[in-house]
Amino acid sequence: MPDTKVELKPEAKSTMNLPTWVWLDKGMFKEVKVRAELPGIGLFAETTAKPISLHLEPGTEDAETYPASGESTFNKDDSIGTPYTNGSSKQEPPCGITYLRASDGRPNQLTASVTWKISWRGTGDAQGPLPDGTFETAQDMDVQEVQPINR
């Protein structure tokens, strides 16, 4: 399985009350198949894992996730979320977080978990589901507060 590394904009440092966009590289999160065979005997087993969702935990209760559940599903093109583009700062991201309080030197631990639906098939049309697999990673998120100056 690929590492559960999410792309962020802004990266690693967020600004209080402004959304942080989150997305996954669609080139890395594709269906994975592993096959094992016993040569000459005709026995095989194949396991398939397909990514189905990304769950975000902001590391503090003083945050809002997009969507509100924190659970984003894969798009038709095998991506999650949408990469940030210039001019999108006032929009809500399809997948992301808005921190509502500055981290004051103690970064929040953003946890991103990808859930994989896993199944198997084998010799003689044997097949079935296996428990879903969840792989996560955590990273520090500093949240800064910006004060406007009026003159």
C-alpha positions as CSV (number, residue, x, y, z in Angstrom):
1,M,0.0,0.0,0.0
2,P,1.3,3.5,-0.7
3,D,2.0,5.8,2.2
4,T,-1.0,7.8,3.3
5,K,0.5,11.2,2.5
6,V,-2.0,13.9,1.8
7,E,-1.2,17.1,-0.2
8,L,-2.0,20.3,1.6
9,K,-2.4,23.9,0.6
10,P,-1.1,25.7,2.6
11,E,1.5,23.1,3.5
12,A,2.2,22.4,7.2
13,K,1.2,25.9,8.3
14,S,-2.4,27.0,8.2
15,T,-4.0,30.3,9.0
16,M,-6.8,30.5,11.5
17,N,-10.3,30.8,9.9
18,L,-9.0,30.1,6.4
19,P,-9.5,26.7,4.8
20,T,-6.7,24.2,4.3
21,W,-7.3,22.2,1.1
22,V,-6.5,18.5,1.3
23,W,-6.2,16.0,-1.6
24,L,-4.6,12.7,-2.5
25,D,-2.4,12.1,-5.5
26,K,-4.6,10.1,-7.8
27,G,-1.6,8.4,-9.4
28,M,-0.7,6.7,-6.1
29,F,-4.1,5.5,-4.8
30,K,-5.3,2.9,-7.2
31,E,-6.5,-0.7,-6.9
32,V,-3.8,-3.0,-5.8
33,K,-3.7,-6.8,-6.6
34,V,-1.4,-9.4,-5.2
35,R,-1.4,-13.0,-6.5
36,A,0.3,-16.1,-5.1
37,E,0.4,-19.4,-7.0
38,L,1.8,-22.9,-6.4
39,P,3.4,-23.8,-9.7
40,G,2.5,-27.2,-11.1
41,I,-0.4,-27.7,-8.7
42,G,-2.8,-25.1,-10.1
43,L,-3.7,-23.5,-6.7
44,F,-3.8,-19.7,-6.5
45,A,-5.1,-16.9,-4.3
46,E,-5.4,-13.3,-5.3
47,T,-6.1,-10.4,-2.9
48,T,-7.4,-7.1,-4.1
49,A,-7.4,-3.8,-2.2
50,K,-9.3,-0.8,-3.5
51,P,-9.1,2.6,-1.7
52,I,-12.6,3.8,-0.8
53,S,-12.3,6.8,1.5
54,L,-10.1,9.3,3.3
55,H,-10.9,10.4,6.9
56,L,-9.4,13.6,8.4
57,E,-8.9,14.2,12.1
58,P,-7.7,17.8,12.6
59,G,-6.1,17.1,16.0
60,T,-8.2,19.6,17.9
61,E,-11.9,20.3,18.6
62,D,-11.4,23.8,17.4
63,A,-11.7,23.0,13.7
64,E,-14.2,22.3,11.0
65,T,-13.7,19.5,8.4
66,Y,-15.0,19.4,4.8
67,P,-17.2,17.5,4.5
68,A,-18.5,17.9,8.1
69,S,-18.0,14.2,8.8
70,G,-14.3,14.4,7.9
71,E,-14.9,11.4,5.5
72,S,-14.3,12.0,1.8
73,T,-14.9,9.4,-0.8
74,F,-12.9,8.8,-4.0
75,N,-13.9,10.7,-7.2
76,K,-14.6,8.9,-10.5
77,D,-11.0,9.7,-11.6
78,D,-9.6,7.9,-8.4
79,S,-8.7,11.2,-6.7
80,I,-9.9,12.6,-3.4
81,G,-10.5,16.3,-3.0
82,T,-9.4,18.9,-5.5
83,P,-6.0,20.5,-5.7
84,Y,-6.0,24.1,-4.6
85,T,-5.8,26.6,-7.5
86,N,-5.1,30.3,-7.3
87,G,-8.3,32.2,-6.6
88,S,-9.9,29.4,-4.6
89,S,-9.1,30.8,-1.1
90,K,-12.6,32.0,-0.4
91,Q,-14.3,28.7,-1.4
92,E,-14.9,25.8,0.8
93,P,-12.7,22.9,-0.3
94,P,-14.4,19.6,-1.2
95,C,-11.9,18.0,1.3
96,G,-10.2,20.0,3.9
97,I,-10.0,21.7,7.3
98,T,-10.5,25.1,8.8
99,Y,-8.7,25.6,12.1
100,L,-10.6,28.0,14.4
101,R,-7.8,28.7,16.9
102,A,-4.1,29.3,16.6
103,S,-1.9,26.5,17.8
104,D,0.3,28.8,19.9
105,G,3.6,26.9,19.4
106,R,2.0,23.4,20.0
107,P,1.1,22.1,16.5
108,N,-2.0,20.1,16.0
109,Q,-1.6,16.5,14.9
110,L,-3.5,16.2,11.6
111,T,-4.3,12.5,11.1
112,A,-5.2,11.3,7.6
113,S,-6.6,7.7,7.2
114,V,-7.2,5.9,4.0
115,T,-9.7,3.0,4.1
116,W,-9.2,0.1,1.7
117,K,-11.9,-2.4,0.8
118,I,-10.2,-5.8,0.6
119,S,-11.4,-9.0,-1.0
120,W,-9.9,-12.3,-2.2
121,R,-10.5,-14.9,-4.9
122,G,-8.8,-18.2,-5.5
123,T,-8.9,-21.6,-7.1
124,G,-12.3,-23.2,-7.8
125,D,-14.2,-19.9,-7.7
126,A,-13.5,-19.4,-4.0
127,Q,-13.9,-15.8,-3.0
128,G,-15.0,-13.4,-0.3
129,P,-14.5,-10.2,1.5
130,L,-11.8,-9.5,4.0
131,P,-12.0,-6.8,6.8
132,D,-11.3,-3.3,5.5
133,G,-7.8,-2.0,6.0
134,T,-7.1,1.4,7.3
135,F,-3.7,3.0,7.0
136,E,-3.0,6.4,8.6
137,T,-0.3,9.0,9.0
138,A,0.0,12.0,11.3
139,Q,1.7,15.3,10.7
140,D,2.2,18.5,12.6
141,M,-0.1,21.4,11.6
142,D,0.9,24.8,12.9
143,V,-1.9,27.3,12.8
144,Q,-1.1,31.0,12.8
145,E,-3.3,34.0,13.6
146,V,-3.0,36.9,11.3
147,Q,-4.0,40.4,12.6
148,P,-5.0,43.0,10.0
149,I,-3.7,46.5,10.5
150,N,-6.0,49.4,9.7
151,R,-4.5,52.9,9.2
